[in-house]
Amino acid sequence: MNPQGAGTTSAVRIVVVDDHRMVLGSLAAALHATEGFEVVAAVSRSEDVVPAVVRHRPTVVLLDYGLPGRDGLALLGDIRTAHPACRVAMMTAMRQRSVVRDAIARGALAVMSKSAPLSQLITTLRGVAAGQLTLDEEVLPWVTQGSDCLLSERERDVLRVVATGASIGEIAAELNLAQGTVRNVASSAIKKLGARNRYDATRIAAEQGWL
């Protein structure tokens, strides 16, 4: 899906994957019409995903978890092997902690509900294209806190909001904290988890089921 003249060299190149053709068509069209996005392929069969990734070299693959045959989790590894620079956002209708944790553990930078509004999807895809781990607000409750959590309640609160793609200022406003406090809390979580930055800390905490 790449009409002549569409997109620019700086556009986020997206491969959309969903086995429901009507959903696939409408989703691909909506994203392709979004400024800064270029849908380079729309794929409905699991066996066509890796060839599309190899051919089009997308920035992001928007991947449905519930594909028949080889499911989204299995395809995550295939995609990352075929095109290591590609980032993956997973869509799922399954309200299971294991799905979210496994997707993140295998390299997905976003896990979102298939019922998420288009505006949230667009925000998430922009975050993923920038290398940010993003879990939408509907998915966050699916991941329950583990009993061996290393983080304080405030650290978890901050990382939960980080997972939505919020800036320091937005986190501060959401939690009614000073921006300096947010930075200090995020730094504490980063040190405890041995993370590179707050997004990496969020990924690690989510993998452990602590958010």
N, C-alpha and C positions, 0 to 999 in steps of 0.2 A: 504494500500500500504506500506508494511513493509517487504521487502525481508529478508530472514535469513542472519544475520550478518551485515545488513545495519545500519548505524547510530552509535552514541556513546551516553553515558550517558550525555554528555555535549552538544549534538546537540540540535538545536532549533526544537522542534517537531511541525509540521504544519498540520492542516486540511485545505484542499483546497475545496472551495465550488463554483461551477458554473454549471448552468443548461445546458450549451452547452457541450456535452460530448467530442467532439473533442478538444475544447479549454481546458476543464478540464484535459483531458489526457496529452496533450502536456505541459500544465503549471505545472501539478504535476510532470511529468517526469523531466522537466528542473530544478525545485526546488530541487527535490530529488537528482539530480546529483550535486548540489551545495555544496561545502565544508561547513560543519557546520550546514546543514539543513537535516532534516529527515521528509519526508511526510508520516504521519502515516495513513491518510485516504483521499480519494478523493470522494466528495459527490455531487450528481447532483440534489437531491430532498430536498426541505425545511424540510419535515418531518423527514429526516434522519440526520439532522445537530446535534441536541441536543443529540440523542443517540450516535453519533460518538464522540462528545465532552466528554460525560460521560465515554465512553469506553476507549478512548485513552488519555485523560487528556493532550491535546496539550498545548504548550507554546503560540502559535498564531493560530487564525483562519483567513484565507484569504477568505473573504466573499463577494460574488457578491451581489450588491444591488438589481438587477432586477430579483430576483427569482419569478417564478410563485407561486401563493398561498400565503404563508407567506413570505413577502419580507425581505430583509436584515435588515432594520431598526427594524422590529418587532422581528427578530431573535436575534438581539443584546442583548436585555434584557433577552431573554431565555438563551443565552449562558452564560451571566454573572451570572445569578442565578444558573445555573447548575454547573459552574466551575469558581468561582470568581477570581481565579488567572490567568485565561486565558485572553490574550490580543487579540484585534480584529483589523484587517486592512480591510477596506472596499474598494471595487472596484466599480466604477460606470461609465456609459457612459452618465449620465444625467448632463447637464451643468446647475444645479440649485443651487442657494445659500442655499435654504432650505434643500436640501439633505445633503450638507456638514455640515451645522450647526446642523441639527438633529442627524447626525451620531456621531459627536463629543459630543453633549450634552448627548447622550445615552451611551457614553463610548468608542467609537472607538478611537484608538490612531493614525490611519492613514486613510486618504481618498485619493484615487488615481484614475487617469483616467485609464480606461481599455485599452487605447492605449499606456500607458507608456511602455517604453522598459524594457526588462528583467533586465538589469543592475540596472535601477532605482528601480524596484520592489524588487530586492535583497537588495539594500541599505536600502529601506524603511522597509522591514521586519526585518532586523537586528536592526534598530532603535526601532521598535515596541517591539521586544523581550527584548530590554534593558529598556523598559518603556518610550520611548520618543515619544511625539506627532510629527507626520511628515505629512506635506501636500506637495505633489509634485508640481513642478513649473507650470504644466498645470492646476492643480486644484485651486491654489491660486487666479487667477483672477476671479474665479466663486464666490468668497466671497467678496462682496463690502463693502466699509467703511460705518459704521453707522453714523448718524448725531450727536450722543451724545458720540462720542469717547473720552475717557479719556487720550489717549496716544498722544504724539507728533509724527510728521511725522518720525523723526529719530528713535523713539522707535518702531514704526510700521515697519520701514525698517529692524531694527535688528531682530524683532520677525518673520518677514516674512522669513528671511534667517535661523533663528533658526528652523523654521518649516520644512526646507528641510533636517534637521539632521546635519547641518554644525557645526564644532567646533568653538571655539572663534577665533582661527587663521584664519580659512576659512571665517568666517563672516567678520573679519577685512579686509582681502584681497578683498572680494567681494564688500564691501562698501567703500574701500579706507580709513579706519579708523585705528587708533592705537588700539592694543588689550586692553589697559587700558580704552580707550574710550568706546569700545564695552561692557566691563564689567560694567562700570559706567551706560551706557544707559540701559543695561539689568537690573541692580539693581534698577534703577528708575522705570522701567516698573513693576518689581516684587512688589515693595512697593505700587505703585498705585493700583495694582490689588489684593493685598493681597495674592499673589501667593507664593508657596513653593520654586520655582526655575524658571529658564527661560523657561523650557519646560511647566511647569504648567501655567506660564504667557501666553505662546503662545496658550495653550488650551483655557484659559479664553477669550483671545482676539478673537480667531477664533469663539468661541461660540457666541460672541457679534457681529460678522460680521465686526470687525475692521481691519482685515488683507486684 
